[in-house]
Amino acid sequence: MNAPRPRRPLTLRDVSEASGVSEMTVSRVLRNRGDVSAATREKVLTAAKMLGYVPNKIAGGLASQRVNLVAVVIPSLSNLVFPDVLGGISAELDDTGLQPVIGVTNYSPAREEMVLYDMLSWRPSGVILAGLEHSKASRAMLANSGIPVVEIMDVDGEVIDTVVGISHRRAGREMAARILAAGYRRIGFVGTHMPEDHRARKRLAGFEEGLAEAGVTLEAREYYQGGSSLLKGRELTERILTRAPDLDFLYFSNDMIGAGGLLHCLDKGYDIPNRIGLAGFNGVDLLDGLPVRLATTDARRVDIGRRAARLVAGKDAIPEDRIVALTPTFLPGDTIRAA
């Protein structure tokens, strides 16, 4: 079920009623001023967190207004995926008077809470944030912010307000279908083991579902933690092929490690795509510089950024179901046999 848009932002009175203390006491606690007992302080802070209340840092006559900022919350700046998303957001906001302000969570739910608390306290005109998985406190803050909230990248989950993205489960299933249609059967997977990378987890789940429908299971897996790199892709590919030399296809959770895997296979003289096929995910520009084009899925990153910004800026009407689902596009490259 999609949460309805709140009718109004939360106020000190809401926290006062929830905690059973006066508005003046609530104000003193939230501004860390005045002599308040530890028990009362804890009661107020617990009520505020449960409700999702965020104090307003805008003073005086501006306190009831919004500033011309859009909070954009992403998990990483080093990931090649998000610059394209940010580019799409910036392009659509360029003629609106709204300015994007970036917050980075490092894939940490606790840090996401801190980033949202700080950004919402300045009363932005909207929020765009990556993913659908958030802590209870983050969901409460967003649901009660009284501003447009657009979650991006993923549509497989519970929506707070509005969402723009692709189905990662569908992307995984469709890649499985492409690989099977090309005649590959001894398939391995190389991917991230980060517990908070929910989109990679959903893609793998969809991929395995697609294989299972044809009676095929993954023959080998190789996981890694931390960031992606070409070197890591080379090392992981060497490791999985040493352990399972009969594999005829490798599916990588992203293009960066997939590109590293491709370079390893080329160095070792593998016949690609006949002896072994390979595919990644995202369709990043990095692939343009490889001697062989890696098969991948275009995750529609720029389009996602643009569509999210248009919703926040009021350029596009909000769909009745509050979901803007874009279609992931398969790019065959040179590393998968023609079906």
C-alpha positions in Angstrom: 0.0 0.0 0.0 1.2 3.5 -0.8 1.2 6.0 2.1 -1.1 9.0 1.5 0.5 12.4 1.3 0.2 14.1 4.7 -2.2 17.0 5.0 0.2 19.2 7.0 3.7 19.1 8.5 4.1 18.1 12.1 4.3 20.9 14.8 5.5 21.2 18.3 1.9 20.7 19.4 2.0 17.2 17.9 5.1 16.3 19.9 3.7 17.9 23.0 0.5 15.8 22.8 2.4 12.6 22.1 4.9 13.1 24.9 2.5 14.6 27.5 4.5 17.7 28.2 4.1 21.4 27.3 5.1 22.9 24.0 7.6 25.1 25.8 9.3 22.1 27.3 9.3 20.3 24.0 11.0 23.4 22.4 13.6 23.5 25.2 14.4 19.8 24.7 14.7 20.0 20.9 16.8 23.1 21.0 18.9 21.6 23.9 18.2 24.6 26.1 16.9 25.0 29.6 16.8 22.8 32.7 14.9 19.6 31.7 15.0 16.3 33.6 16.6 13.3 31.8 13.3 11.4 32.0 11.4 14.3 30.4 14.1 14.8 27.7 14.0 11.1 26.8 10.1 11.2 26.6 10.2 14.1 24.2 13.0 12.8 22.0 11.3 9.4 21.8 7.9 11.0 20.8 9.6 13.2 18.2 11.5 10.3 16.6 8.4 8.1 16.6 6.3 10.9 14.9 9.1 11.9 12.5 9.2 15.5 13.7 12.1 17.6 12.5 12.7 21.1 14.1 12.6 24.1 11.8 16.0 25.9 11.5 14.6 28.8 9.5 14.1 31.7 11.9 11.5 34.4 12.3 9.2 35.4 9.5 10.6 32.8 7.1 9.7 29.9 9.5 6.5 29.0 7.7 8.1 29.1 4.2 10.1 26.7 2.1 13.5 27.4 0.7 14.3 26.8 -3.0 16.3 23.7 -2.3 15.7 20.1 -3.2 17.3 17.5 -0.9 18.9 14.7 -3.0 20.0 11.8 -0.9 22.2 9.1 -2.5 24.3 6.3 -1.1 27.6 7.1 -2.8 29.5 9.6 -4.9 32.2 7.2 -6.0 29.6 4.8 -7.6 29.5 5.4 -11.4 25.7 5.2 -11.3 24.8 8.3 -9.4 26.6 11.1 -11.4 24.2 10.3 -14.3 21.2 10.5 -12.0 22.4 13.8 -10.5 22.9 15.1 -14.1 19.3 14.3 -14.9 18.0 16.0 -11.8 20.1 19.1 -12.3 19.0 19.4 -16.0 15.3 19.4 -15.1 15.6 21.8 -12.2 17.7 24.2 -14.2 14.8 26.4 -15.3 12.7 26.1 -12.1 14.6 28.2 -9.5 15.1 25.1 -7.4 18.7 24.0 -6.6 19.7 20.4 -5.7 21.6 19.9 -2.4 23.4 16.5 -2.1 23.6 14.3 1.0 25.5 11.0 1.0 24.6 8.0 3.2 27.4 5.5 2.4 24.7 2.8 2.3 24.1 3.3 6.1 20.5 3.5 7.4 21.7 5.3 10.5 23.6 7.9 8.4 20.5 8.3 6.2 18.5 9.3 9.3 21.1 11.9 10.2 21.3 13.3 6.7 17.5 13.5 6.4 17.1 15.1 9.8 19.6 17.8 8.9 18.3 18.5 5.4 14.6 18.5 6.4 15.3 21.0 9.2 16.0 23.6 6.5 12.6 23.0 5.0 13.5 22.1 1.4 10.8 22.2 -1.3 11.2 18.5 -2.0 13.2 15.3 -1.4 14.6 12.9 -3.9 16.3 9.8 -2.3 17.7 6.5 -3.6 16.0 3.3 -2.6 12.9 2.1 -0.9 14.4 0.6 2.2 14.7 3.1 5.1 14.6 3.0 8.9 11.3 3.6 10.8 12.6 7.0 11.8 13.5 8.0 8.3 10.1 6.8 6.9 8.3 8.8 9.6 10.3 12.0 8.9 9.6 11.7 5.1 6.0 10.7 5.5 5.3 13.7 7.7 7.4 16.3 5.9 4.5 17.8 4.0 6.6 18.1 0.8 7.0 16.0 -2.3 9.1 12.9 -1.6 10.3 10.9 -4.6 12.2 7.7 -4.0 14.3 6.6 -7.0 16.1 3.7 -8.7 13.8 0.9 -7.5 10.0 0.2 -7.7 10.0 -3.2 -5.9 8.8 -2.3 -2.5 6.6 0.0 -0.2 6.4 3.6 -1.5 6.3 6.5 0.9 5.0 9.1 -1.5 6.0 8.7 -5.1 8.7 6.5 -6.8 10.6 6.5 -10.1 12.8 3.7 -11.1 13.0 0.2 -12.6 12.1 -3.2 -11.3 15.4 -4.8 -10.4 13.8 -8.2 -10.0 12.5 -7.9 -13.5 15.9 -6.8 -14.8 17.4 -10.0 -13.2 14.7 -12.2 -14.7 15.1 -10.7 -18.1 18.9 -11.2 -18.1 18.4 -14.8 -17.1 16.0 -15.3 -20.0 18.5 -13.8 -22.5 21.4 -16.0 -21.2 19.3 -19.1 -21.4 17.9 -18.2 -24.9 21.6 -18.0 -26.1 22.2 -21.6 -25.0 24.3 -21.1 -21.8 23.6 -23.5 -18.9 26.6 -23.6 -16.6 26.2 -20.1 -15.1 28.1 -18.4 -12.3 27.5 -15.1 -10.4 29.9 -12.5 -9.2 28.5 -9.8 -7.0 28.4 -7.6 -4.0 27.8 -9.0 -0.5 26.9 -5.6 1.0 23.7 -6.2 3.2 22.4 -2.8 2.4 22.7 -3.0 -1.4 19.0 -4.0 -1.7 18.8 -3.4 -5.4 21.6 -5.9 -6.2 19.9 -8.4 -3.9 16.6 -8.1 -5.8 18.4 -8.4 -9.2 20.0 -11.7 -8.0 16.7 -13.0 -6.7 15.0 -12.2 -10.0 17.9 -13.8 -11.9 17.7 -17.0 -9.9 13.9 -17.1 -10.3 14.3 -16.8 -14.1 16.9 -19.6 -14.1 14.8 -21.8 -11.9 11.8 -21.7 -14.3 14.1 -23.4 -16.9 15.3 -25.9 -14.3 18.8 -24.3 -14.1 20.6 -23.3 -10.9 23.7 -21.2 -10.3 26.7 -23.4 -10.3 29.1 -21.1 -8.5 29.0 -17.7 -6.7 31.8 -15.3 -5.8 31.0 -12.4 -3.5 32.9 -9.3 -2.4 32.5 -6.5 0.1 33.3 -2.8 -0.3 33.5 -0.8 -3.5 33.8 -2.1 -7.1 36.9 -1.8 -9.3 38.4 -3.3 -12.4 41.1 -5.0 -10.3 38.5 -6.6 -8.1 36.6 -7.8 -11.1 39.8 -9.4 -12.5 40.6 -11.1 -9.2 37.0 -12.4 -8.6 36.8 -13.7 -12.1 40.1 -15.6 -11.8 38.9 -17.0 -8.5 35.5 -18.3 -9.7 36.9 -19.8 -12.9 39.7 -21.5 -11.0 37.2 -23.0 -8.7 34.6 -23.8 -11.4 36.5 -24.0 -14.8 33.5 -25.5 -16.7 31.3 -22.4 -16.3 30.1 -21.0 -19.7 28.6 -17.7 -18.5 29.3 -15.2 -15.8 26.7 -12.6 -14.6 28.2 -9.7 -12.7 26.2 -7.5 -10.3 27.6 -4.3 -12.0 29.5 -3.2 -15.0 32.7 -2.2 -13.1 33.5 -5.7 -11.9 32.1 -7.1 -15.2 34.6 -5.0 -17.1 37.4 -6.3 -14.9 36.1 -9.9 -15.5 36.1 -9.3 -19.3 39.7 -8.0 -19.2 40.8 -11.1 -17.3 39.1 -13.4 -19.8 40.7 -11.5 -22.7 44.1 -11.7 -21.1 43.7 -15.5 -20.7 42.6 -16.0 -24.3 39.0 -17.2 -23.7 36.9 -17.4 -26.8 34.2 -14.8 -26.0 31.2 -15.3 -26.4 31.5 -18.9 -27.6 33.5 -20.5 -24.8 32.3 -18.2 -22.1 29.8 -15.3 -22.1 29.6 -12.4 -19.7 27.1 -9.7 -18.7 27.0 -6.8 -16.2 24.4 -4.3 -15.1 23.9 -0.5 -15.4 25.2 0.4 -18.9 27.9 2.9 -17.7 30.0 4.9 -20.1 33.1 3.0 -18.9 32.1 0.2 -21.3 32.7 2.4 -24.3 36.5 2.2 -23.9 36.8 -1.6 -23.7 38.2 -3.7 -26.6 35.0 -5.8 -26.5 31.6 -4.5 -25.6 30.2 -6.1 -22.4 26.6 -7.2 -22.5 24.6 -5.3 -19.9 21.3 -3.7 -18.9 20.7 0.0 -19.2 19.2 1.0 -15.9 17.8 4.3 -17.2 19.7 6.4 -14.8 19.5 9.8 -16.5 15.8 9.3 -17.2 15.1 8.4 -13.6 16.8 11.6 -12.4 14.9 13.7 -14.9 11.5 12.2 -14.1 12.0 12.5 -10.3 13.0 16.2 -10.7 9.9 16.9 -12.9 7.7 15.4 -10.2 9.3 17.5 -7.4 9.2 20.7 -9.5 5.5 20.1 -10.4 6.2 19.8 -14.1 4.6 16.3 -14.3 1.4 15.2 -12.7 1.7 12.5 -10.1 0.4 9.1 -11.3 -2.7 7.8 -9.6 -0.7 4.8 -8.2 2.3 7.1 -7.5 4.6 4.8 -9.4 6.7 5.7 -12.4 8.1 2.4 -13.6 10.7 2.7 -16.4 11.7 -0.3 -18.5 15.3 -1.6 -18.2 16.9 -2.1 -21.6 19.1 -5.1 -22.5 22.2 -4.2 -24.4 23.7 -7.3 -26.0 27.2 -6.0 -26.7 29.7 -8.6 -27.9 29.8 -11.0 -24.9 26.7 -13.1 -25.4 25.8 -15.3 -28.3 23.0 -14.4 -30.5 19.8 -16.3 -29.5 
